[in-house]
């Protein structure tokens, strides 16, 4: 049996953006019929919140849109993750920089910004809602949904069997 394609979503502490991205991607892949072939997880580049539940504001915003973050616990990315995951998605340039510093030359091509897949939002980064006035949790969720839909669409194109008319 072929192993699933593995995606890791990464932010700083793994209690807000990356676990939200994990939950959104899982649901989007499930809706698209690709859930059996894709595995999604999340981690943080810093380990000072390891084991903690997702931020309550993130959970509330996600819950209103049908995503459940309650079972996700913060973890820190390790060197083995760099090898085990096929695609590593950074939420912002700071995390992208940290991931690239960890990676070997052969692993660098696996690391991308999550917003590279966005269809409507033009931002390159998903802002940390803790660092913005008013806590932009709903907007962060919208950005994540946009990028997740774009990523799923790309996977569908890549894994779609050729049409008989071709």
C-alpha positions as CSV (number, residue, x, y, z in Angstrom):
1,X,0.0,0.0,0.0
2,X,1.3,3.4,-1.0
3,X,1.9,5.8,1.9
4,X,-0.1,9.0,2.0
5,X,1.4,12.3,0.9
6,X,2.3,14.1,4.1
7,X,1.8,17.9,4.7
8,X,3.0,19.8,7.8
9,X,1.7,23.3,8.6
10,X,4.1,25.4,10.6
11,X,3.8,28.6,12.6
12,X,5.7,29.9,15.6
13,X,4.0,28.2,18.6
14,X,1.5,25.8,17.0
15,X,-1.5,27.1,19.0
16,X,-3.2,29.3,16.4
17,X,-2.4,29.5,12.7
18,X,-0.9,26.1,12.0
19,X,-3.4,24.0,13.9
20,X,-6.2,26.0,12.2
21,X,-4.5,25.2,8.8
22,X,-4.3,21.5,9.8
23,X,-8.0,21.3,10.6
24,X,-9.0,23.3,7.5
25,X,-6.9,21.2,5.2
26,X,-8.1,18.0,6.6
27,X,-11.7,19.0,6.1
28,X,-11.1,20.3,2.5
29,X,-9.2,17.2,1.5
30,X,-12.1,15.1,3.0
31,X,-14.7,17.1,1.0
32,X,-12.6,16.6,-2.2
33,X,-12.4,12.9,-1.7
34,X,-8.6,12.9,-1.3
35,X,-8.5,12.3,2.5
36,X,-7.3,8.8,2.1
37,X,-4.2,9.8,0.2
38,X,-3.2,12.9,2.2
39,X,-2.1,13.2,5.8
40,X,-2.0,16.6,7.5
41,X,-0.3,17.7,10.7
42,X,1.1,20.9,12.3
43,X,4.0,22.0,14.5
44,X,5.7,25.1,15.7
45,X,9.2,26.4,15.2
46,X,9.4,27.2,18.9
47,X,8.6,24.8,21.7
48,X,7.5,26.9,24.6
49,X,3.8,25.9,24.3
50,X,4.3,22.2,23.6
51,X,1.4,20.1,24.8
52,X,-1.0,23.0,25.1
53,X,-4.4,23.1,23.5
54,X,-5.1,25.5,20.6
55,X,-5.8,29.2,21.5
56,X,-9.4,29.7,22.6
57,X,-10.0,32.5,20.1
58,X,-8.7,30.3,17.3
59,X,-11.0,27.5,18.4
60,X,-14.0,29.8,18.6
61,X,-13.4,31.2,15.1
62,X,-12.8,27.7,13.7
63,X,-15.9,26.3,15.4
64,X,-18.2,28.9,13.9
65,X,-17.1,27.7,10.5
66,X,-17.3,24.0,11.2
67,X,-13.7,23.1,12.2
68,X,-12.8,21.4,15.4
69,X,-9.4,22.2,16.9
70,X,-10.1,20.7,20.3
71,X,-8.0,17.6,19.9
72,X,-4.9,19.3,18.5
73,X,-2.0,19.9,20.9
74,X,1.0,22.0,20.3
75,X,4.3,20.3,19.3
76,X,7.6,21.5,18.1
77,X,9.0,20.6,14.7
78,X,12.0,18.3,14.8
79,X,14.7,17.4,12.4
80,X,12.9,14.1,11.5
81,X,9.8,16.0,10.4
82,X,11.9,17.7,7.8
83,X,12.5,14.3,6.3
84,X,9.1,12.7,7.0
85,X,6.9,15.3,5.4
86,X,6.5,15.8,1.7
87,X,5.4,19.4,1.9
88,X,6.0,21.8,4.7
89,X,3.9,25.0,4.7
90,X,5.1,28.0,6.6
91,X,2.5,30.6,7.8
92,X,4.9,33.5,7.4
93,X,8.4,34.5,6.2
94,X,9.9,34.3,9.7
95,X,8.9,30.6,10.0
96,X,9.9,30.0,6.4
97,X,13.4,31.4,7.3
98,X,13.6,29.2,10.4
99,X,12.5,26.1,8.5
100,X,15.1,26.7,5.7
101,X,17.8,27.0,8.3
102,X,16.8,23.6,9.6
103,X,16.6,21.9,6.2
104,X,19.2,20.1,4.3
105,X,19.7,21.1,0.7
106,X,17.5,18.3,-0.6
107,X,14.7,19.2,1.8
108,X,14.5,22.9,0.8
109,X,12.2,22.2,-2.1
110,X,9.6,20.8,0.2
111,X,9.2,24.1,2.1
112,X,6.7,26.8,0.9
113,X,4.6,29.6,2.2
114,X,1.1,28.4,2.7
115,X,-0.3,31.6,1.0
116,X,1.5,30.6,-2.2
117,X,-1.7,28.6,-2.8
118,X,-4.2,31.4,-2.1
119,X,-6.7,32.2,-4.8
120,X,-8.2,35.5,-3.6
121,X,-6.0,37.0,-0.9
122,X,-2.9,38.7,-2.2
123,X,-0.9,38.7,1.1
124,X,2.2,36.5,1.1
125,X,1.9,35.8,4.8
126,X,-0.8,34.8,7.3
127,X,-0.5,37.3,10.1
128,X,-0.2,36.2,13.7
129,X,-3.5,37.4,15.2
130,X,-1.8,37.9,18.6
131,X,0.5,40.5,17.1
132,X,-2.3,42.5,15.4
133,X,-4.6,45.0,17.1
134,X,-8.0,43.5,17.8
135,X,-6.9,39.9,17.1
136,X,-7.8,39.1,13.5
137,X,-8.8,35.5,14.1
138,X,-11.7,35.5,11.7
139,X,-9.6,37.1,8.9
140,X,-6.8,34.6,9.6
141,X,-9.3,31.8,9.2
142,X,-10.5,33.2,5.9
143,X,-7.0,33.4,4.6
144,X,-6.3,29.8,5.6
145,X,-9.5,28.6,3.9
146,X,-8.5,30.4,0.7
147,X,-5.0,28.9,0.6
148,X,-6.4,25.4,1.6
149,X,-8.9,25.5,-1.2
150,X,-6.1,26.5,-3.7
151,X,-3.9,23.7,-2.4
152,X,-6.6,21.1,-2.7
153,X,-7.4,22.2,-6.2
154,X,-3.7,21.8,-7.1
155,X,-3.7,18.3,-5.7
156,X,-6.8,17.4,-7.6
157,X,-5.2,18.6,-10.8
158,X,-2.0,16.6,-10.0
159,X,-3.9,13.4,-9.1
160,X,-6.7,13.5,-11.6
161,X,-6.6,10.6,-14.0
162,X,-6.3,11.6,-17.7
163,X,-9.6,12.1,-19.4
164,X,-10.6,9.4,-22.0
165,X,-11.0,12.2,-24.6
166,X,-7.3,13.2,-24.4
